Amino acid sequence: MTAGGIGAWQKKAGDSIAPGDVLVEIETDKAQMDFEFQEEGVIAKTLKESGEKDVPVGSPIAVLVEEGTDVSAFEGFSAADAGGDAPAPAPKKEEKSLRRRRRSESAPTPAPEPEDNGPAGKLEPAINREPNASIGAVRLAREKGVKVADVKGTGKGGQITEEDVKKAASSPAAASGPASAAYEDIPISGMRKTIANRLQDS
C-alpha cells in the first residue's frame, strides 16, 4: 500500500482520545478499516478532509496535543506546517523495463509478410473494406444521413443502389436513430483503481 483515502472522522478538534479509540476510517487498496490511536491526548486539528483520496502513507493527518493544551492555537495549522505530505514512492520503472525486455526476448520473430501477388495488392479483411455502393448511392446516403455500411445492397453482386438507400432512410429504425445509452458516472474507489492498474501492468 502506498496511499489511502480518508473516510469518516470519528474525532474532531477538541475531542479527547485514548489508546484504542478510533480516530478515522481509512480506505486502502483492498479494504476499509478503522485507524485506532495508540496514545492519549487531545485532537488539536485534523489536517485531511473526509473523502480525500490518494493520501501518501506517512503523511500527517491530525495534530495530537497533551491534555490542557490550548487547541485554538492550532486553527491555522496546516499539513505543510507539519512537514507536508510524504513523497509518493517512485514507480518501479526498472522492474517494468526489465519485464518488457524479457517479453521482447521471448517473443517469436514475426513471419515475413507475404508478397503482393494480386493486382489489388494486399487482401483486406471484410470489416475494413469500403462497402460496394454506386457513387449516386453514396451521395444520397450522405444527404439523407444514412450510413452506407448499414444498408443492405440488392443490386448486382450485392451492390448498394440509390433505391436501397431510400428504403433505409424511410425505415423506422433509421428515422428514430440510435437510442442514447443512459449511464451514471461513479467516482472510482481506491480498490477499483488498484485492480485497473494491476490489469494494465499485466
N, C-alpha and C positions, 0 to 999 in steps of 0.2 A: 504494500500500500504506500503510495507516495502523496496522496491528497485525499481529503474527505470533505463532506458537506456538513454545514451546521443545521441541526434540526431545531426543535423547540427548546428554549431555555427553561430550566426548572427553577433557577435562582435569578434574582435581579440585583442591581446595585443596592447596597444597604442590607441585604439578607445575610444572616449568619450561616456558616456552613461547617459541618463536622465530617470527620473521616467516614466514608461510606455513603455520604449524601450524593444524589445525582445532580450534577451541575447542568448538563446539556445532553441532548441526543445527537449522536454523530452518525452520519451516513457514510459508509465505506463502499469500496468496490463491490463487496459481496453481501453486506448486511447493514442493518441499522441497529445501533447499540447505545446503551446509556454510558456516559462518561462519569464515573464515580470519582469524587475528590478524595485525596488521601491525607489532607491536612485540615486544620481548623482555622477559622478566621472569619473575615467579613469580605463579601464581594464588593469591591470599590467601583468597578467599571467592567462592562462586557465590551470587548473590542471587535467582535464579529456579529453581524446581524443574523437573525434566524432566517434560514433559506439560502444563505451564502454557499456557493459551490466552489469546488477545487481549491480549498484552503490547504496549503502545503503542510505536511506533517512537521511538527516542531514550531509552528507559528504560534505566537501568543494569542489567546482568545479571550482572556479575562485577567483582571488585576485583583489579587488577594492581599488584604492587609490584616494586621492584628486587631483584635477586639479593642474598641475605644479610639481607633484612628478616625480622623475626620474624612469621610469619603467624599465630601463636596469638593475637596481639593483636587480630585481626580476627574471632574466633569469634562475638562477639555483634553484629557489624556487620550492618546491615540495609539494604534499599533506601531506607528513609526517611533513614538517615544519609548516604546518597549523593545525597540531593536528591529522592528519591521518584520515582514513575513520571512519565513525561512526560504532560501532559494530552492526552486523546484529542481529535482535531480535531473541532470542532463540525460537525454535519451541515449540508449546504448547503440551508438552508431557503428562502433567497431563490430559488435556482435551481428548486426544486420548485414553489414557489408561482407563479413565472413560467410554468413548464411547464403547470401546471393552468389558469392564466388563459388561456394560448394555446389550450388544448384547449376551454375553455368558449366562447371567442370563435369558434372554428372549427366548433363543434358546431352542427348544424342545429336550428332551432327545432322543438320537438316538435309534432306534429299535434294539433289539438284532439280531445279524447275524444268518441266518438260518443254521442249522447243515448240514454237508456234508452227504447226503444220498446216492448219486450215486457212482459208482466205480471210476469215473473220478474226483471226488472232486467237487469243485465249478464250476458253469457254467460261461463261459466267453462270453462276447459279441463277435459277429462275427468279429468285426473290430480288436480285439486283438488276435484272433486265428491264428495259423500258416496256410498257405494255404495247401490244400490237394494235395500234389505232391509226385511223386515217387523220390527215392534217386537219380536215374540217371538223372531225370529232373532237380532236384535242382543243381546237379553238372554241368550239361550242361548250365543251366541258368547263373551260376557263371562264367563259361568260356566265354560265349557269351556277358556277361554284361547286361543280361535281368533281370528285377525284376520279381520274381516268382508271387508276388501278382498281377501284371498287366496281367498275362497270364490267358486266359480262358481255363479251363480244359474240354477235350472231352472224357476222359476215364471213367471207371466205377464209378458211383456215383459222377461224376464231377471232378475226379482226373486229375491232370496235368501230361501229359506224355512227353517224350522226343520229340515226333513229335510236340506237342503243342508249346514247347519251340523253336524248329527250325522254325516253322511258324511265331512265334512272333519276332524272331531275324531277319527274312528275310523281315518282313513288313516294308514299307517306314517310318512309324511313329517311329519305334524302331531305324532305321538306322539314321534318322535325329536327334533324341534325342530331349529333351525338349528345346524349344526356350528360350534363356535367356531374362528375362524381363529387358527392359531399364528403368532406373529411374534416377532422379536428386535429389541429397542431398541438401536440402534447410535448412539453419540455422533456428532454432525455434525462434519465436518472443516472447517477454515478455507476450503478451496476450495469445498466444497458450500454453506457459509454465504454466501459471496460470490455464488455463482450464484443462490441463493434471493433474496438482497437485490436483485440486478440484475433478476431476473424480476419481483419485486414492484414495483420502481420503474417498469418499462416497462408 
